[in-house]
Amino acid sequence: MDGTDTTLAILGLGLVTLLARAFFLLPARELPMPALVRRALKYAPLAALVAIVTPEVLLTQGQLIDSMADARLLAAIAGALWFAWRRGILGTIAVGMAVYLPLRLGLGW
């Protein structure tokens, strides 16, 4: 690719990104959305978080962990128990890290 092709590619990608992000801001009035879609969108952030965190907790080098002696798994369990008890996100993170760090740094799990 020469400089012209690179410039055109960057401008094209920028335009596509701008249009994709501004799609909901461009119309003068709110776009009608079915109630089912509105309800489903409420769960999208949680689904994205679970999709990112679950493989990180349950997999090591692409393989399922085979032992409970894994700091990530025990920290996730502790965090889940805290959340079930108190329903607080900050406490969930704090408890998970309070379990994870000593196991990872202290015991080398």
URWOZI-V968731 format. One record per backbone hydrogen bond with DSSP energy under -0.5 kcal/mol. CO is the residue of the C=O (numbers start at 1). NH is the residue of the N-H. Records with the same first field share a line. If there is no record, write none. Layout:
# URWOZI-V968731
CO->NH ; NH
This chain:
# URWOZI-V968731
2->6
3->7
4->8
5->9
6->10
7->11
8->12
9->13
10->14
11->15
12->16
13->17
14->18
15->19
16->20
17->21
18->22
19->23
22->25 ; 26
23->27
34->38
35->39
36->40
37->41
38->42
39->42 ; 43
40->43
41->44
43->47
44->48
45->49
46->50
47->51
48->52
49->53
50->54
52->56
53->57
54->58
55->59
58->65
60->63
63->60
68->70
70->74
71->75
72->76
73->77
74->78
75->79
76->80
77->81
78->82
79->83
80->84
81->85
82->86 ; 87
83->87
88->92
89->93
90->94
91->95
92->96
93->97
94->98
95->99
96->100
97->101
98->102
99->103
100->104
101->105 ; 106
102->106 ; 107
103->109
